[in-house]
Amino acid sequence: PTEEEERRMYEETESFLRQQGYHRYEISNYAKPGCECVHNTGYWQRTDYAGFGTGAASLVNNVRWKNTENLQKYMNISEPVRQELQSLSRTEQMEEFMFLGLRLTAGIAVADFRRQFQTGIEEIYGTVLKRLEQDGLLLFYEDGKRLRLTPRGVDVSNYVLAQFLLD
């Protein structure tokens, strides 16, 4: 489909789901109230999770890894099953906080950023936040306590979220 057709299908899907009692709680997920996917929500909020089984992924204490996909290795208790261990730097944690948290329609709490990183969100991302807000892609709400994507920001979310990469 063309970009215009794709946009129209997206809007029609959202309208149809809303009429059926679903709400969008994340950029690409809808649910009836109280039935949001706990795993997805936890993932976007960077809560620890442990994966069990071949190929399962985990994030615990800011260390991410994936289990081997080889069943024989997984079953052999004498062999390590964790692969691709990555200890996330403070910068990577901040980046993830922003680009994962902003996927949620509720967005992020400014106080949560300060609590996790002992610095203000404006100190790290002030220029980016101002520019995206001026462009109508981000919105501070609840008297500046929360930040979320605008409907236009959702439309170009890949662009917006990439702005929070600090390298």
C-alpha positions in Angstrom: 0.0 0.0 0.0 1.0 3.6 -0.4 1.9 5.6 2.7 -1.5 7.3 2.5 -3.4 4.0 2.2 -1.3 2.6 5.1 -2.2 5.6 7.2 -5.9 5.2 6.4 -5.8 1.4 7.2 -4.2 2.2 10.6 -6.8 4.8 11.4 -9.7 2.5 10.4 -8.2 -0.3 12.5 -7.9 2.0 15.5 -11.5 3.2 15.0 -12.8 -0.4 14.6 -11.0 -1.6 17.7 -12.2 1.4 19.8 -15.8 0.6 18.8 -15.3 -3.0 20.0 -14.1 -1.7 23.4 -10.3 -1.9 22.9 -7.9 0.9 23.7 -4.4 1.4 22.5 -2.0 1.1 25.4 1.2 0.9 23.3 2.1 2.0 19.8 1.2 -1.3 18.2 -1.0 -3.0 20.9 -4.6 -2.8 21.8 -6.5 -4.5 24.7 -9.7 -4.3 26.6 -9.3 -2.4 29.9 -7.5 -4.6 32.4 -6.3 -7.1 29.8 -3.1 -5.4 28.7 -0.2 -7.8 28.2 1.8 -7.9 31.4 4.9 -9.1 29.7 4.8 -6.3 27.0 4.1 -3.6 29.6 6.9 -4.8 31.8 9.3 -4.9 28.8 8.5 -1.3 27.9 9.0 -0.2 31.5 12.3 -2.1 31.7 11.3 -4.4 34.6 13.5 -7.4 35.1 12.4 -10.6 33.4 13.9 -14.1 33.3 13.4 -16.3 30.2 13.6 -20.1 30.6 14.0 -22.5 27.7 16.0 -22.6 24.5 16.4 -19.2 22.9 14.7 -17.3 25.8 15.8 -13.8 26.6 16.3 -12.2 30.0 17.0 -8.8 31.6 18.1 -8.9 35.2 19.9 -6.1 37.0 20.6 -4.3 33.7 22.3 -7.4 32.3 20.7 -8.9 29.1 21.3 -12.3 27.7 19.8 -15.0 25.5 19.8 -18.7 26.2 21.3 -21.0 23.6 18.9 -22.3 20.9 20.7 -25.7 20.9 18.6 -28.1 23.0 21.5 -30.5 23.6 23.6 -27.7 25.0 20.7 -26.4 27.0 20.0 -29.8 28.6 23.7 -30.4 29.4 24.0 -28.8 32.8 27.8 -28.7 32.6 27.7 -26.2 29.6 26.9 -22.5 30.0 23.6 -21.8 28.3 23.7 -18.0 28.4 24.8 -16.2 25.2 25.2 -12.7 24.1 25.7 -11.3 27.7 25.4 -7.6 27.6 25.9 -5.4 30.7 24.0 -2.2 29.9 25.9 1.0 30.6 24.1 4.0 32.3 23.8 5.6 28.9 22.2 2.6 27.4 19.8 2.3 30.3 18.7 6.0 29.8 18.3 5.4 26.1 16.1 2.4 26.7 14.1 4.2 29.4 13.2 6.8 26.8 12.6 4.8 23.6 10.9 1.9 25.3 8.8 3.9 27.8 7.6 6.3 25.1 6.1 3.3 23.2 3.4 3.3 25.9 0.5 5.7 25.3 0.8 6.8 28.9 4.4 7.6 28.2 6.9 8.1 31.0 7.0 9.8 34.4 9.6 12.5 34.6 10.1 11.6 38.3 10.9 8.0 37.4 13.8 9.1 35.2 15.2 11.2 38.1 14.7 8.3 40.6 16.5 5.8 38.3 19.4 8.0 37.1 19.7 10.6 39.9 19.5 13.4 37.3 16.8 15.3 35.6 15.5 14.3 32.2 16.0 17.9 30.9 19.6 17.8 31.9 20.2 14.8 29.6 17.6 15.4 26.9 16.6 19.0 27.2 17.5 20.1 23.6 15.9 17.0 22.1 12.7 17.4 24.3 12.3 21.1 23.3 12.7 20.4 19.6 10.3 17.4 19.5 7.8 19.3 21.6 8.0 22.3 19.3 7.6 20.0 16.3 4.4 18.7 17.9 5.8 15.1 18.3 6.0 15.0 22.2 3.7 16.3 24.8 4.3 17.1 28.5 1.1 16.5 30.5 -0.2 16.2 34.0 1.5 19.6 34.8 4.8 18.5 33.3 5.0 15.3 35.3 4.6 12.9 32.4 5.8 12.9 28.8 4.2 11.0 25.8 4.1 10.9 22.1 1.5 13.0 20.3 -0.7 11.3 17.7 1.7 12.8 15.1 4.6 11.5 17.1 3.2 8.0 17.0 3.0 8.3 13.2 6.7 8.9 13.1 7.7 7.1 16.2 10.8 5.5 14.7 12.2 8.9 14.0 11.2 10.3 17.4 12.5 7.4 19.4 15.8 7.5 17.5 16.4 11.0 18.8 17.0 9.6 22.3 20.1 7.6 21.3 22.9 9.5 22.9 25.9 8.4 20.8 
